[in-house]
Amino acid sequence: MGISSLFKGAIKGAVVAKVLQVAERELRKPENQRKIKDGIKKLRGTRR
């Protein structure tokens, strides 16, 4: 395992952590929670 692959792994980890952080922040917003609930209701309605 070379230094470049170790470096790439570290960058991937940092990117994933940042994406999760942003997603978590967006999920805390009430308007986004409402959109998610509406989307789930639509999905459940189409399956039946």
PQR file with spaces between the fields and no chain letter, atoms N, CA, C, O and H, PARSE charges and radii, in Angstrom:
ATOM       1  N    MET     1       0.857   -1.191    0.000 -0.4000 1.5000
ATOM       2  CA   MET     1       0.000    0.000    0.000 -0.0000 2.0000
ATOM       3  C    MET     1       0.890    1.236    0.000  0.5500 1.7000
ATOM       4  O    MET     1       1.657    1.464    0.935 -0.5500 1.4000
ATOM       5  N    GLY     2       0.778    2.018   -1.045 -0.4000 1.5000
ATOM       6  CA   GLY     2       1.607    3.209   -1.164 -0.0000 2.0000
ATOM       7  C    GLY     2       1.011    4.406   -0.451  0.5500 1.7000
ATOM       8  O    GLY     2      -0.121    4.383    0.032 -0.5500 1.4000
ATOM       9  H    GLY     2       0.154    1.833   -1.804  0.4000 1.0000
ATOM      10  N    ILE     3       1.809    5.436   -0.407 -0.4000 1.5000
ATOM      11  CA   ILE     3       1.365    6.668    0.252 -0.0000 2.0000
ATOM      12  C    ILE     3       0.193    7.285   -0.511  0.5500 1.7000
ATOM      13  O    ILE     3      -0.718    7.847    0.097 -0.5500 1.4000
ATOM      14  H    ILE     3       2.729    5.454   -0.800  0.4000 1.0000
ATOM      15  N    SER     4       0.215    7.181   -1.839 -0.4000 1.5000
ATOM      16  CA   SER     4      -0.868    7.790   -2.626 -0.0000 2.0000
ATOM      17  C    SER     4      -2.211    7.130   -2.336  0.5500 1.7000
ATOM      18  O    SER     4      -3.227    7.817   -2.239 -0.5500 1.4000
ATOM      19  H    SER     4       0.955    6.724   -2.333  0.4000 1.0000
ATOM      20  N    SER     5      -2.227    5.793   -2.194 -0.4000 1.5000
ATOM      21  CA   SER     5      -3.494    5.119   -1.894 -0.0000 2.0000
ATOM      22  C    SER     5      -3.958    5.442   -0.479  0.5500 1.7000
ATOM      23  O    SER     5      -5.158    5.534   -0.224 -0.5500 1.4000
ATOM      24  H    SER     5      -1.401    5.234   -2.273  0.4000 1.0000
ATOM      25  N    LEU     6      -3.019    5.611    0.433 -0.4000 1.5000
ATOM      26  CA   LEU     6      -3.357    5.994    1.804 -0.0000 2.0000
ATOM      27  C    LEU     6      -3.967    7.399    1.809  0.5500 1.7000
ATOM      28  O    LEU     6      -4.937    7.669    2.519 -0.5500 1.4000
ATOM      29  H    LEU     6      -2.043    5.536    0.226  0.4000 1.0000
ATOM      30  N    PHE     7      -3.376    8.285    1.000 -0.4000 1.5000
ATOM      31  CA   PHE     7      -3.855    9.659    0.885 -0.0000 2.0000
ATOM      32  C    PHE     7      -5.255    9.696    0.278  0.5500 1.7000
ATOM      33  O    PHE     7      -6.120   10.438    0.742 -0.5500 1.4000
ATOM      34  H    PHE     7      -2.589    8.065    0.424  0.4000 1.0000
ATOM      35  N    LYS     8      -5.474    8.885   -0.771 -0.4000 1.5000
ATOM      36  CA   LYS     8      -6.796    8.816   -1.404 -0.0000 2.0000
ATOM      37  C    LYS     8      -7.843    8.313   -0.416  0.5500 1.7000
ATOM      38  O    LYS     8      -8.968    8.813   -0.389 -0.5500 1.4000
ATOM      39  H    LYS     8      -4.771    8.283   -1.148  0.4000 1.0000
ATOM      40  N    GLY     9      -7.474    7.328    0.392 -0.4000 1.5000
ATOM      41  CA   GLY     9      -8.392    6.797    1.397 -0.0000 2.0000
ATOM      42  C    GLY     9      -8.774    7.856    2.416  0.5500 1.7000
ATOM      43  O    GLY     9      -9.932    7.944    2.824 -0.5500 1.4000
ATOM      44  H    GLY     9      -6.561    6.922    0.370  0.4000 1.0000
ATOM      45  N    ALA    10      -7.806    8.656    2.825 -0.4000 1.5000
ATOM      46  CA   ALA    10      -8.063    9.718    3.800 -0.0000 2.0000
ATOM      47  C    ALA    10      -8.993   10.777    3.206  0.5500 1.7000
ATOM      48  O    ALA    10      -9.884   11.283    3.888 -0.5500 1.4000
ATOM      49  H    ALA    10      -6.865    8.585    2.493  0.4000 1.0000
ATOM      50  N    ILE    11      -8.779   11.106    1.937 -0.4000 1.5000
ATOM      51  CA   ILE    11      -9.631   12.102    1.278 -0.0000 2.0000
ATOM      52  C    ILE    11     -11.055   11.573    1.157  0.5500 1.7000
ATOM      53  O    ILE    11     -12.012   12.301    1.421 -0.5500 1.4000
ATOM      54  H    ILE    11      -8.055   10.695    1.383  0.4000 1.0000
ATOM      55  N    LYS    12     -11.202   10.297    0.755 -0.4000 1.5000
ATOM      56  CA   LYS    12     -12.539    9.706    0.650 -0.0000 2.0000
ATOM      57  C    LYS    12     -13.249    9.749    1.997  0.5500 1.7000
ATOM      58  O    LYS    12     -14.435   10.073    2.062 -0.5500 1.4000
ATOM      59  H    LYS    12     -10.424    9.706    0.540  0.4000 1.0000
ATOM      60  N    GLY    13     -12.541    9.430    3.060 -0.4000 1.5000
ATOM      61  CA   GLY    13     -13.126    9.455    4.399 -0.0000 2.0000
ATOM      62  C    GLY    13     -13.593   10.846    4.779  0.5500 1.7000
ATOM      63  O    GLY    13     -14.663   11.011    5.364 -0.5500 1.4000
ATOM      64  H    GLY    13     -11.578    9.167    3.008  0.4000 1.0000
ATOM      65  N    ALA    14     -12.791   11.845    4.446 -0.4000 1.5000
ATOM      66  CA   ALA    14     -13.142   13.229    4.768 -0.0000 2.0000
ATOM      67  C    ALA    14     -14.367   13.680    3.969  0.5500 1.7000
ATOM      68  O    ALA    14     -15.232   14.380    4.496 -0.5500 1.4000
ATOM      69  H    ALA    14     -11.921   11.710    3.971  0.4000 1.0000
ATOM      70  N    VAL    15     -14.436   13.280    2.706 -0.4000 1.5000
ATOM      71  CA   VAL    15     -15.576   13.656    1.860 -0.0000 2.0000
ATOM      72  C    VAL    15     -16.852   13.017    2.392  0.5500 1.7000
ATOM      73  O    VAL    15     -17.886   13.678    2.486 -0.5500 1.4000
ATOM      74  H    VAL    15     -13.733   12.712    2.279  0.4000 1.0000
ATOM      75  N    VAL    16     -16.783   11.735    2.740 -0.4000 1.5000
ATOM      76  CA   VAL    16     -17.954   11.035    3.279 -0.0000 2.0000
ATOM      77  C    VAL    16     -18.412   11.695    4.574  0.5500 1.7000
ATOM      78  O    VAL    16     -19.611   11.891    4.777 -0.5500 1.4000
ATOM      79  H    VAL    16     -15.943   11.198    2.664  0.4000 1.0000
ATOM      80  N    ALA    17     -17.478   12.038    5.449 -0.4000 1.5000
ATOM      81  CA   ALA    17     -17.820   12.677    6.719 -0.0000 2.0000
ATOM      82  C    ALA    17     -18.514   14.015    6.475  0.5500 1.7000
ATOM      83  O    ALA    17     -19.482   14.344    7.161 -0.5500 1.4000
ATOM      84  H    ALA    17     -16.505   11.878    5.284  0.4000 1.0000
ATOM      85  N    LYS    18     -18.028   14.788    5.506 -0.4000 1.5000
ATOM      86  CA   LYS    18     -18.616   16.097    5.207 -0.0000 2.0000
ATOM      87  C    LYS    18     -20.025   15.940    4.631  0.5500 1.7000
ATOM      88  O    LYS    18     -20.933   16.689    4.993 -0.5500 1.4000
ATOM      89  H    LYS    18     -17.241   14.521    4.949  0.4000 1.0000
ATOM      90  N    VAL    19     -20.204   14.966    3.736 -0.4000 1.5000
ATOM      91  CA   VAL    19     -21.526   14.717    3.149 -0.0000 2.0000
ATOM      92  C    VAL    19     -22.520   14.350    4.243  0.5500 1.7000
ATOM      93  O    VAL    19     -23.645   14.849    4.254 -0.5500 1.4000
ATOM      94  H    VAL    19     -19.467   14.358    3.443  0.4000 1.0000
ATOM      95  N    LEU    20     -22.110   13.478    5.163 -0.4000 1.5000
ATOM      96  CA   LEU    20     -22.994   13.078    6.262 -0.0000 2.0000
ATOM      97  C    LEU    20     -23.340   14.272    7.145  0.5500 1.7000
ATOM      98  O    LEU    20     -24.474   14.405    7.606 -0.5500 1.4000
ATOM      99  H    LEU    20     -21.196   13.072    5.154  0.4000 1.0000
ATOM     100  N    GLN    21     -22.357   15.136    7.378 -0.4000 1.5000
ATOM     101  CA   GLN    21     -22.569   16.324    8.214 -0.0000 2.0000
ATOM     102  C    GLN    21     -23.600   17.260    7.568  0.5500 1.7000
ATOM     103  O    GLN    21     -24.498   17.761    8.246 -0.5500 1.4000
ATOM     104  H    GLN    21     -21.436   15.028    7.004  0.4000 1.0000
ATOM     105  N    VAL    22     -23.468   17.487    6.277 -0.4000 1.5000
ATOM     106  CA   VAL    22     -24.399   18.359    5.554 -0.0000 2.0000
ATOM     107  C    VAL    22     -25.792   17.738    5.542  0.5500 1.7000
ATOM     108  O    VAL    22     -26.786   18.431    5.758 -0.5500 1.4000
ATOM     109  H    VAL    22     -22.739   17.080    5.727  0.4000 1.0000
ATOM     110  N    ALA    23     -25.866   16.428    5.288 -0.4000 1.5000
ATOM     111  CA   ALA    23     -27.160   15.740    5.249 -0.0000 2.0000
ATOM     112  C    ALA    23     -27.854   15.838    6.600  0.5500 1.7000
ATOM     113  O    ALA    23     -29.059   16.080    6.672 -0.5500 1.4000
ATOM     114  H    ALA    23     -25.059   15.864    5.112  0.4000 1.0000
ATOM     115  N    GLU    24     -27.087   15.648    7.668 -0.4000 1.5000
ATOM     116  CA   GLU    24     -27.655   15.728    9.015 -0.0000 2.0000
ATOM     117  C    GLU    24     -28.209   17.125    9.292  0.5500 1.7000
ATOM     118  O    GLU    24     -29.285   17.272    9.870 -0.5500 1.4000
ATOM     119  H    GLU    24     -26.109   15.452    7.610  0.4000 1.0000
ATOM     120  N    ARG    25     -27.464   18.142    8.874 -0.4000 1.5000
ATOM     121  CA   ARG    25     -27.902   19.529    9.078 -0.0000 2.0000
ATOM     122  C    ARG    25     -29.182   19.808    8.289  0.5500 1.7000
ATOM     123  O    ARG    25     -30.092   20.463    8.797 -0.5500 1.4000
ATOM     124  H    ARG    25     -26.590   18.022    8.405  0.4000 1.0000
ATOM     125  N    GLU    26     -29.256   19.319    7.061 -0.4000 1.5000
ATOM     126  CA   GLU    26     -30.447   19.527    6.233 -0.0000 2.0000
ATOM     127  C    GLU    26     -31.658   18.803    6.814  0.5500 1.7000
ATOM     128  O    GLU    26     -32.776   19.314    6.747 -0.5500 1.4000
ATOM     129  H    GLU    26     -28.517   18.787    6.648  0.4000 1.0000
ATOM     130  N    LEU    27     -31.444   17.618    7.382 -0.4000 1.5000
ATOM     131  CA   LEU    27     -32.552   16.843    7.941 -0.0000 2.0000
ATOM     132  C    LEU    27     -33.140   17.498    9.188  0.5500 1.7000
ATOM     133  O    LEU    27     -34.278   17.209    9.559 -0.5500 1.4000
ATOM     134  H    LEU    27     -30.535   17.202    7.435  0.4000 1.0000
ATOM     135  N    ARG    28     -32.384   18.366    9.831 -0.4000 1.5000
ATOM     136  CA   ARG    28     -32.893   19.051   11.026 -0.0000 2.0000
ATOM     137  C    ARG    28     -33.891   20.145   10.668  0.5500 1.7000
ATOM     138  O    ARG    28     -34.675   20.570   11.517 -0.5500 1.4000
ATOM     139  H    ARG    28     -31.460   18.601    9.529  0.4000 1.0000
ATOM     140  N    LYS    29     -33.868   20.600    9.427 -0.4000 1.5000
ATOM     141  CA   LYS    29     -34.759   21.693    9.014 -0.0000 2.0000
ATOM     142  C    LYS    29     -36.185   21.166    8.860  0.5500 1.7000
ATOM     143  O    LYS    29     -36.396   20.159    8.184 -0.5500 1.4000
ATOM     144  H    LYS    29     -33.231   20.254    8.738  0.4000 1.0000
ATOM     145  N    PRO    30     -37.167   21.831    9.476 -0.5600 1.5000
ATOM     146  CA   PRO    30     -38.560   21.365    9.428  0.2800 2.0000
ATOM     147  C    PRO    30     -39.119   21.236    8.016  0.5500 1.7000
ATOM     148  O    PRO    30     -39.875   20.306    7.735 -0.5500 1.4000
ATOM     149  N    GLU    31     -38.754   22.161    7.121 -0.4000 1.5000
ATOM     150  CA   GLU    31     -39.306   22.082    5.760 -0.0000 2.0000
ATOM     151  C    GLU    31     -38.798   20.838    5.031  0.5500 1.7000
ATOM     152  O    GLU    31     -39.519   20.251    4.224 -0.5500 1.4000
ATOM     153  H    GLU    31     -38.140   22.917    7.350  0.4000 1.0000
ATOM     154  N    ASN    32     -37.564   20.440    5.314 -0.4000 1.5000
ATOM     155  CA   ASN    32     -37.029   19.230    4.686 -0.0000 2.0000
ATOM     156  C    ASN    32     -37.663   17.980    5.283  0.5500 1.7000
ATOM     157  O    ASN    32     -37.895   17.004    4.570 -0.5500 1.4000
ATOM     158  H    ASN    32     -36.979   20.917    5.970  0.4000 1.0000
ATOM     159  N    GLN    33     -37.946   17.998    6.579 -0.4000 1.5000
ATOM     160  CA   GLN    33     -38.618   16.861    7.215 -0.0000 2.0000
ATOM     161  C    GLN    33     -40.001   16.674    6.596  0.5500 1.7000
ATOM     162  O    GLN    33     -40.438   15.546    6.363 -0.5500 1.4000
ATOM     163  H    GLN    33     -37.757   18.791    7.159  0.4000 1.0000
ATOM     164  N    ARG    34     -40.684   17.782    6.334 -0.4000 1.5000
ATOM     165  CA   ARG    34     -42.020   17.714    5.730 -0.0000 2.0000
ATOM     166  C    ARG    34     -41.934   17.141    4.309  0.5500 1.7000
ATOM     167  O    ARG    34     -42.764   16.321    3.917 -0.5500 1.4000
ATOM     168  H    ARG    34     -40.329   18.698    6.524  0.4000 1.0000
ATOM     169  N    LYS    35     -40.931   17.576    3.544 -0.4000 1.5000
ATOM     170  CA   LYS    35     -40.759   17.065    2.178 -0.0000 2.0000
ATOM     171  C    LYS    35     -40.507   15.562    2.192  0.5500 1.7000
ATOM     172  O    LYS    35     -41.041   14.831    1.358 -0.5500 1.4000
ATOM     173  H    LYS    35     -40.257   18.243    3.862  0.4000 1.0000
ATOM     174  N    ILE    36     -39.697   15.102    3.138 -0.4000 1.5000
ATOM     175  CA   ILE    36     -39.390   13.672    3.243 -0.0000 2.0000
ATOM     176  C    ILE    36     -40.647   12.885    3.580  0.5500 1.7000
ATOM     177  O    ILE    36     -40.910   11.840    2.986 -0.5500 1.4000
ATOM     178  H    ILE    36     -39.263   15.695    3.816  0.4000 1.0000
ATOM     179  N    LYS    37     -41.423   13.387    4.533 -0.4000 1.5000
ATOM     180  CA   LYS    37     -42.668   12.700    4.918 -0.0000 2.0000
ATOM     181  C    LYS    37     -43.633   12.628    3.742  0.5500 1.7000
ATOM     182  O    LYS    37     -44.265   11.596    3.515 -0.5500 1.4000
ATOM     183  H    LYS    37     -41.210   14.237    5.016  0.4000 1.0000
ATOM     184  N    ASP    38     -43.748   13.726    2.991 -0.4000 1.5000
ATOM     185  CA   ASP    38     -44.624   13.741    1.817 -0.0000 2.0000
ATOM     186  C    ASP    38     -44.144   12.744    0.768  0.5500 1.7000
ATOM     187  O    ASP    38     -44.950   12.050    0.149 -0.5500 1.4000
ATOM     188  H    ASP    38     -43.234   14.564    3.175  0.4000 1.0000
ATOM     189  N    GLY    39     -42.839   12.676    0.573 -0.4000 1.5000
ATOM     190  CA   GLY    39     -42.267   11.736   -0.388 -0.0000 2.0000
ATOM     191  C    GLY    39     -42.530   10.296    0.003  0.5500 1.7000
ATOM     192  O    GLY    39     -42.826    9.462   -0.853 -0.5500 1.4000
ATOM     193  H    GLY    39     -42.184   13.240    1.076  0.4000 1.0000
ATOM     194  N    ILE    40     -42.423    9.995    1.296 -0.4000 1.5000
ATOM     195  CA   ILE    40     -42.686    8.638    1.785 -0.0000 2.0000
ATOM     196  C    ILE    40     -44.151    8.280    1.581  0.5500 1.7000
ATOM     197  O    ILE    40     -44.472    7.158    1.190 -0.5500 1.4000
ATOM     198  H    ILE    40     -42.183   10.672    1.991  0.4000 1.0000
ATOM     199  N    LYS    41     -45.039    9.235    1.845 -0.4000 1.5000
ATOM     200  CA   LYS    41     -46.473    8.987    1.637 -0.0000 2.0000
ATOM     201  C    LYS    41     -46.759    8.677    0.168  0.5500 1.7000
ATOM     202  O    LYS    41     -47.546    7.781   -0.138 -0.5500 1.4000
ATOM     203  H    LYS    41     -44.778   10.147    2.162  0.4000 1.0000
ATOM     204  N    LYS    42     -46.116    9.423   -0.745 -0.4000 1.5000
ATOM     205  CA   LYS    42     -46.313    9.184   -2.181 -0.0000 2.0000
ATOM     206  C    LYS    42     -45.819    7.794   -2.564  0.5500 1.7000
ATOM     207  O    LYS    42     -46.479    7.085   -3.324 -0.5500 1.4000
ATOM     208  H    LYS    42     -45.478   10.151   -0.497  0.4000 1.0000
ATOM     209  N    LEU    43     -44.661    7.405   -2.039 -0.4000 1.5000
ATOM     210  CA   LEU    43     -44.114    6.082   -2.352 -0.0000 2.0000
ATOM     211  C    LEU    43     -45.036    4.979   -1.861  0.5500 1.7000
ATOM     212  O    LEU    43     -45.278    4.003   -2.570 -0.5500 1.4000
ATOM     213  H    LEU    43     -44.126    7.980   -1.422  0.4000 1.0000
ATOM     214  N    ARG    44     -45.546    5.134   -0.659 -0.4000 1.5000
ATOM     215  CA   ARG    44     -46.455    4.124   -0.108 -0.0000 2.0000
ATOM     216  C    ARG    44     -47.739    4.050   -0.923  0.5500 1.7000
ATOM     217  O    ARG    44     -48.299    2.968   -1.106 -0.5500 1.4000
ATOM     218  H    ARG    44     -45.350    5.927   -0.083  0.4000 1.0000
ATOM     219  N    GLY    45     -48.204    5.185   -1.409 -0.4000 1.5000
ATOM     220  CA   GLY    45     -49.430    5.221   -2.201 -0.0000 2.0000
ATOM     221  C    GLY    45     -49.278    4.535   -3.552  0.5500 1.7000
ATOM     222  O    GLY    45     -50.228    3.930   -4.048 -0.5500 1.4000
ATOM     223  H    GLY    45     -47.750    6.063   -1.261  0.4000 1.0000
ATOM     224  N    THR    46     -48.094    4.622   -4.150 -0.4000 1.5000
ATOM     225  CA   THR    46     -47.901    4.024   -5.474 -0.0000 2.0000
ATOM     226  C    THR    46     -47.711    2.514   -5.403  0.5500 1.7000
ATOM     227  O    THR    46     -47.955    1.821   -6.390 -0.5500 1.4000
ATOM     228  H    THR    46     -47.322    5.114   -3.746  0.4000 1.0000
ATOM     229  N    ARG    47     -47.287    1.997   -4.272 -0.4000 1.5000
ATOM     230  CA   ARG    47     -47.044    0.559   -4.158 -0.0000 2.0000
ATOM     231  C    ARG    47     -48.331   -0.244   -4.053  0.5500 1.7000
ATOM     232  O    ARG    47     -48.357   -1.418   -4.423 -0.5500 1.4000
ATOM     233  H    ARG    47     -47.088    2.560   -3.470  0.4000 1.0000
ATOM     234  N    ARG    48     -49.398    0.367   -3.554 -0.4000 1.5000
ATOM     235  CA   ARG    48     -50.641   -0.394   -3.327 -0.0000 2.0000
ATOM     236  C    ARG    48     -51.502   -0.498   -4.554  0.5500 1.7000
ATOM     237  O    ARG    48     -52.571   -1.107   -4.508 -0.5500 1.4000
ATOM     238  H    ARG    48     -49.377    1.320   -3.253  0.4000 1.0000
